């Protein structure tokens, strides 16, 4: 059995203080936005794939939807099961978050949404600048 | 015509042995394979050509359910490898038609891959996110005089609230810069990333710091101490790791 989706668990010196993240946003940020870029034989333009929150928000619904209609192969797949114990919790949090966001959709919230759209182009240019 | 293509997870040193990956499971539960072309090796698995065609990928990337499965499986392989050896993670969904094309890549880019691996040998990545506490958008409140008329006093209230949020946010930004500066001194390399939007971070508070640090394996005590020192009422810090060196095993051409 492999360690699953946890980023390098168990390598820290004090197991009591392990702070790996299995947070989906953290993993997506890494696998979509970081890592070596190589032109493979199959073209998939990840530049079109932005972690646009509004998009993620719409997509989150499809995870629940899949489970509702009984598609749950991934929960029994040892490769993917690393996330399963967090998934229910994560989904609950996401739903709570959605509720809060819906409730808080005042003027300031719209501002945030505009920013994330306006920031789309600038985001990539800024990324990975060394400090 | 093959109905499978090779999905590339990471590049590592060519001294990797099959025994190291025999128990690992890749996307769709497939076994992990090693393609060695000294001095480097590719870690791959076979995936269904139809499910990973250009059009299927375009659809898949828009489907968080699909994307989550792939992302977690990808990260699982990379993390398992990184526990054992230096790895240069490759971006999600990099695929090749056949083994020969992978071998060609390893030969052509050997020097770049070796340089990338040298940068992260014996090192690992820690990630830090900082949140400005108390900067969530507030519902409108009452309390200021209505003398100017409901419209203007509403605007005044909103402005006052925003100013107060901006002040708190500015203090948090200042502290975030300070903790980042301290960590830069303590670590081998660092990267800054744009803060995630609230709706992606899952935090009500505004993200003011999103960074990654490279440090020798097992040397995280000191950065934990610094992070704890700055983690407070204005700035809330979240340290995660050790991650595989996603931010640092990069090719020169990516910089």
Interface residues (C-beta under 8 A of the other chain):
Chain A: X1 X2 X3 X4 X5 X6 X7 X8 X9 X10 X11 X12 X13 X17 X19 X20 X21 X23 X24 X25 X26 X27 X28 X29 X30 X31 X32 X33 X34 X35 X36 X37 X38 X40 X41 X42 X43 X44 X46 X48 X49 X51 X53 X54 X55 X56 X57 X59 X60 X62 X63 X65 X66 X71 X74 X77 X78 X79 X80 X82 X83 X93 X94 X97 X100 X101 X104 X106 X107 X108 X109 X112 X115 X116 X119 X123 X126 X127 X128 X129 X130 X131
Chain B: X5 X8 X11 X23 X24 X25 X26 X27 X28 X29 X52 X53 X54 X57 X58 X61 X62 X63 X64 X65 X67 X68 X69 X71 X72 X73 X74 X75 X76 X79 X80 X82 X83 X88 X89 X90 X91 X92 X93 X94 X95 X96 X97 X101 X105 X109 X116 X124 X127 X136 X137 X138 X139 X140 X158 X162 X180 X184 X189 X190 X191 X192 X193 X194 X196 X197 X198 X199 X200 X201 X202 X204 X211 X217 X218 X220 X221 X224 X239 X240 X241 X242 X243 X244 X246 X247 X249 X250 X251 X254 X255
